[in-house]
Amino acid sequence: MLKPSKIKHNPWLGIHVSSINFEIKSTLMKEIHDYQSDIASIRSAMERSAKFLSLSGLSGVLAGIYALIGATIVYYLIYYPHSPFGFRFYFINEKAIVFKLMLIAAIVLGLSIVTAFVMSQRKAKRMGLSIWNKTSKELTSNLFIPLITGGLLILIFVSRGYYGIVAPACLIFYGLALISASSLTVNEIRYLGFCEIVLGLVAALLPGYGLVFWALGFGVLHVVYGAVMHYRYDS
């Protein structure tokens, strides 16, 4: 960039002061534009990092633990003292029991969502990033549209007495929701989604083992996924 002091004492440049001023303004405008582009690039990179770095692996582990506790409560509520693998001799067809099961599932889901949000928010705050940006809003939309759709469909089936579809449908729609959101976050989410779908399809082939597959999908897989996430990105 040309310095004004040099321009002032240069007789030749003094003749062409208008063109030089134009050149200086052009140079300044170009530099300002470059700075703005750099700032926009940095901001964009920070937003991409926020959706990537703010994910908490421990929240996945805790979600798995919540699911395992919920599955244990259901076991004691329905099958105890018999083995859950012998549940084909039992039928969940009482509305009171179905209501309790749905209540436990809702509590587990609510605790998992709150835990994931709080821990991810704290992590993003420690790094000086905002967790609620355009990308996270889109990710939330991609996640909850298939999740809510599946939940409503399951409620419709339950209202008609098709209780056996609950566990497979929960796993399949949850897997679809994860895959839908995976394009905006880490690849591990996509793999978890595929595992949930496969587990849901197997559960559909083996009706009556819903509690076992539910515990595996929402409990064990989440603990494994959360531990991997924590090891790779949090530690």
Phi, psi and omega per residue, in radians:
M1 nan 2.417 3.117
L2 -1.334 2.414 -3.130
K3 -1.577 2.397 -3.125
P4 -1.001 -0.611 -3.108
S5 -1.076 -0.728 3.138
K6 -1.211 -0.643 -3.140
I7 -1.141 -0.681 -3.075
K8 -1.125 -0.686 -3.063
H9 -1.653 0.110 3.121
N10 -1.744 1.973 -3.055
P11 -1.142 -0.614 -3.112
W12 -1.194 -0.741 3.120
L13 -1.160 -0.487 3.131
G14 -1.108 -0.534 3.117
I15 -1.181 -0.673 -3.084
H16 -1.833 0.699 -3.051
V17 -1.056 -0.604 -3.107
S18 -1.144 -0.785 -3.128
S19 -1.193 -0.604 3.128
I20 -1.181 -0.750 3.089
N21 -1.022 -0.697 3.129
F22 -1.117 -0.692 3.130
E23 -1.151 -0.724 3.130
I24 -1.099 -0.776 3.137
K25 -1.096 -0.710 3.131
S26 -1.094 -0.744 3.135
T27 -1.116 -0.764 3.127
L28 -1.087 -0.749 -3.142
M29 -1.096 -0.690 3.135
K30 -1.133 -0.729 3.138
E31 -1.165 -0.702 3.106
I32 -1.090 -0.726 3.111
H33 -1.094 -0.713 3.120
D34 -1.113 -0.741 3.117
Y35 -1.067 -0.753 3.136
Q36 -1.105 -0.692 3.109
S37 -1.117 -0.706 3.128
D38 -1.123 -0.747 -3.140
I39 -1.110 -0.737 3.121
A40 -1.105 -0.697 3.122
S41 -1.136 -0.740 3.131
I42 -1.118 -0.759 3.139
R43 -1.091 -0.740 3.124
S44 -1.098 -0.733 3.126
A45 -1.124 -0.670 3.125
M46 -1.151 -0.681 3.122
E47 -1.156 -0.689 3.093
R48 -1.142 -0.646 3.115
S49 -1.174 -0.618 -3.120
A50 -1.077 -0.788 -3.126
K51 -1.226 -0.428 3.127
F52 -1.503 -0.877 -3.025
L53 -1.406 -0.410 -3.056
S54 -1.386 -0.173 3.091
L55 -1.195 2.278 -3.080
S56 -1.779 2.160 3.096
G57 -1.217 -0.624 -3.132
L58 -1.127 -0.569 3.102
S59 -1.119 -0.595 3.055
G60 -1.151 -0.719 3.101
V61 -1.082 -0.790 -3.136
L62 -1.128 -0.658 3.100
A63 -1.069 -0.698 3.092
G64 -1.130 -0.691 3.125
I65 -1.158 -0.716 3.087
Y66 -1.013 -0.766 -3.117
A67 -1.126 -0.700 3.137
L68 -1.175 -0.665 3.073
I69 -1.123 -0.748 3.109
G70 -1.081 -0.737 3.123
A71 -1.135 -0.634 3.105
T72 -1.142 -0.730 3.106
I73 -1.081 -0.754 3.121
V74 -1.096 -0.705 3.122
Y75 -1.025 -0.857 -3.137
Y76 -1.189 -0.444 -3.129
L77 -1.325 -0.547 -2.990
I78 -2.044 -0.839 -2.926
Y79 -1.770 -0.462 -3.056
Y80 -0.984 2.358 0.146
P81 -1.615 0.207 -3.125
H82 -1.434 2.798 3.122
S83 -1.248 2.462 3.094
P84 -1.123 -0.315 3.113
F85 -1.383 -0.134 3.093
G86 -1.844 0.403 -3.015
F87 -1.254 -0.165 3.116
R88 -1.073 -0.289 3.107
F89 -1.494 -0.015 -3.114
Y90 -2.138 2.628 -3.119
F91 -2.282 2.227 3.129
I92 -1.607 1.525 -3.110
N93 -2.237 0.233 3.100
E94 -1.715 2.316 -3.069
K95 -1.086 -0.604 -3.130
A96 -1.120 -0.723 -3.137
I97 -1.229 -0.728 3.120
V98 -1.050 -0.707 3.116
F99 -1.091 -0.740 3.126
K100 -1.114 -0.715 3.127
L101 -1.097 -0.754 -3.139
M102 -1.189 -0.599 3.100
L103 -1.150 -0.754 3.115
I104 -1.103 -0.752 3.124
A105 -1.090 -0.696 3.133
A106 -1.150 -0.695 3.122
I107 -1.128 -0.767 3.121
V108 -1.071 -0.782 3.136
L109 -1.105 -0.786 -3.139
G110 -1.083 -0.793 3.123
L111 -1.094 -0.687 -3.125
S112 -1.143 -0.747 -3.135
I113 -1.150 -0.788 -3.136
V114 -1.104 -0.768 3.132
T115 -1.077 -0.787 -3.138
A116 -1.090 -0.730 -3.121
F117 -1.174 -0.815 -3.083
V118 -1.125 -0.818 -3.084
M119 -1.219 -0.643 3.093
S120 -1.197 -0.651 3.109
Q121 -1.126 -0.735 3.118
R122 -1.112 -0.710 -3.134
K123 -1.144 -0.761 3.117
A124 -1.119 -0.652 3.139
K125 -1.146 -0.703 3.107
R126 -1.069 -0.539 -3.119
M127 -1.620 0.066 3.103
G128 1.280 0.457 -3.118
L129 -1.998 2.786 3.089
S130 -1.731 2.227 -3.127
I131 -1.419 -0.405 -3.079
W132 -1.780 1.509 3.117
N133 -2.222 -3.033 -3.090
K134 -1.035 -0.708 -3.105
T135 -1.181 -0.764 -3.129
S136 -1.170 -0.565 3.078
K137 -1.136 -0.747 3.116
E138 -1.162 -0.679 3.097
L139 -1.082 -0.762 3.116
T140 -1.069 -0.720 3.112
S141 -1.105 -0.812 3.133
N142 -1.086 -0.563 -3.105
L143 -1.349 -0.770 -2.959
F144 -1.509 -0.379 3.132
I145 -1.088 -0.950 3.079
P146 -1.168 -0.523 -3.131
L147 -1.172 -0.816 3.138
I148 -1.201 -0.681 3.096
T149 -1.035 -0.812 3.112
G150 -1.102 -0.711 3.131
G151 -1.079 -0.747 3.125
L152 -1.161 -0.699 3.113
L153 -1.103 -0.721 3.119
I154 -1.101 -0.719 3.108
L155 -1.079 -0.668 3.116
I156 -1.108 -0.791 3.129
F157 -1.127 -0.709 3.132
V158 -1.109 -0.701 3.137
S159 -1.105 -0.383 3.121
R160 -1.745 0.072 3.048
G161 1.582 0.141 3.117
Y162 -1.552 1.282 -3.054
Y163 -1.285 -0.484 -3.085
G164 -1.144 -0.263 -3.099
I165 -1.524 -0.153 -3.009
V166 -1.068 -0.977 -3.082
A167 -1.097 -0.873 3.117
P168 -1.053 -0.741 -3.119
A169 -1.149 -0.682 3.103
C170 -1.025 -0.827 -3.092
L171 -1.164 -0.760 -3.082
I172 -1.171 -0.822 -3.125
F173 -1.210 -0.581 3.069
Y174 -1.149 -0.711 3.084
G175 -1.097 -0.737 3.099
L176 -1.094 -0.677 3.123
A177 -1.112 -0.733 3.130
L178 -1.128 -0.748 3.132
I179 -1.148 -0.663 3.112
S180 -1.078 -0.636 -3.115
A181 -1.532 -0.203 -2.982
S182 -1.182 -0.400 -3.131
S183 -1.176 -0.267 -3.103
L184 -1.890 0.146 -3.125
T185 -2.566 -2.792 -3.031
V186 -1.290 2.749 -3.073
N187 -1.173 -0.420 -3.108
E188 -1.042 -0.521 3.113
I189 -1.107 -0.702 3.126
R190 -1.106 -0.769 -3.141
Y191 -1.115 -0.701 3.080
L192 -1.069 -0.695 3.121
G193 -1.085 -0.778 3.111
F194 -1.073 -0.736 3.138
C195 -1.093 -0.699 3.140
E196 -1.125 -0.725 -3.135
I197 -1.130 -0.809 3.130
V198 -1.050 -0.761 3.132
L199 -1.110 -0.673 3.115
G200 -1.146 -0.695 3.123
L201 -1.163 -0.704 3.084
V202 -1.125 -0.695 3.105
A203 -1.087 -0.604 3.102
A204 -1.199 -0.529 3.110
L205 -1.349 -0.368 -3.101
L206 -2.117 1.212 -3.097
P207 -1.091 2.466 3.132
G208 1.873 -0.245 3.125
Y209 -1.871 0.516 -3.059
G210 -0.992 -0.745 -3.099
L211 -1.124 -0.685 -3.129
V212 -1.125 -0.832 -3.131
F213 -1.199 -0.601 3.099
W214 -1.096 -0.759 3.121
A215 -1.155 -0.670 3.121
L216 -1.166 -0.798 -3.053
G217 -1.246 -0.851 -3.082
F218 -1.591 -0.329 -3.129
G219 -1.733 -1.241 -3.021
V220 -1.108 -0.830 -3.116
L221 -1.066 -0.652 3.136
H222 -1.206 -0.660 3.103
V223 -1.108 -0.783 3.131
V224 -1.122 -0.821 3.139
Y225 -1.052 -0.806 -3.115
G226 -1.105 -0.681 3.136
A227 -1.140 -0.712 3.113
V228 -1.127 -0.771 3.123
M229 -1.073 -0.752 -3.131
H230 -1.145 -0.716 -3.128
Y231 -1.164 -0.683 -3.057
R232 -1.429 -0.661 -2.953
Y233 -2.082 -0.329 -3.062
D234 -1.803 -0.479 -3.044
S235 -1.547 nan nan
